[in-house]
Amino acid sequence: MTQRTSEDKFNTFVFSMTNTLKFEPNVLVVSRSKSSWGGLFSKKYQELIKIPVTMTVEDMKIISDYFDQVIYDRFMRYFDAKNSQ
């Protein structure tokens, strides 16, 4: 990325972004309670339910590319704001 300053100088910025992905199952925590006799006797249960991941690696690459573009756009806005001051 290159920025031209008001003094006709150029600033060059080089950056590298990498990420790693590891898919884990989605986990739902379900709480259940049962009471009788107006709450005199009650039981509470918690259950963990694992749901397989439905996203593919390609889906994650698309999302990652989107956020890379967002970061690049924010860099450009920052440097344009710095240059206009």
N, C-alpha and C positions, 0 to 999 in steps of 0.2 A: 504494500500500500504506500502510495506516495502523496505527500502534502506539499503544496507550494505556499510559502509564507509571503507576507506582505513585503518583505525585503527581497523578493525574487530568489529566495533560497528554497531548496527542496529538502524535505525530511522524508526519509524512507524508513518504513516500519515493516518488519518481517515477523510474522507470528505463525505458529503451528498449533492446530487444535486436533486432539485425538480423544477417542473415548473407547471404552470397552463395555460390552453388554453381557449380562448374564440373566437368563430368564429363570424366574422362580414362580411357583404357583401362587395364584391369588388366594388369600386366606380370609375366610369370613368367620367371625366370632358370633355365634348365635346363643343368646341367653334365653332360657325358658324358666318359667316359674309356675308352680302349681300350689294352690292353697285350698284348704277346706275349713269348715267351721269358722267362717269369718276371719280367717288368717291365723287362727290358733295353731294349725298345723300347716307348715309350708315347706316346700322343697324348691331349690334353685339348681338349675343345670346350665353348664356352659359347654358348648360343642364347637370344635374347630372343623370347618369344612374347607378342604383344599380344592380349588377349581383350577383346571389346567389353563395355561396361558393360551389365548387365542391369537395373539399377535405373532406375526412372522418376523424373521430377520429383515426382510425387505421393508416391512412396515416401519420398523425401528430405524432403518437407514433413512427413510423419507422424513421421519420426525427429526432425526439428528441433523439432516441437511437443512431443514427449515430453521432450526435453532442456530445453526452455523450462520445462516443468512441474517438472522436477527442480530447476532453478535457483530457481524461485519457492518451492518447498517448502523448500529450504535457507535461503533468506532468511527465511521465516516461522519456521523452527525457531531460527534465530539470534536473531531479534528476540524471540521468546517466551522464550528462555533469558536474554537480556539483561533482559527485563521482570521475570522472576521473581527476579532477584538483588536 
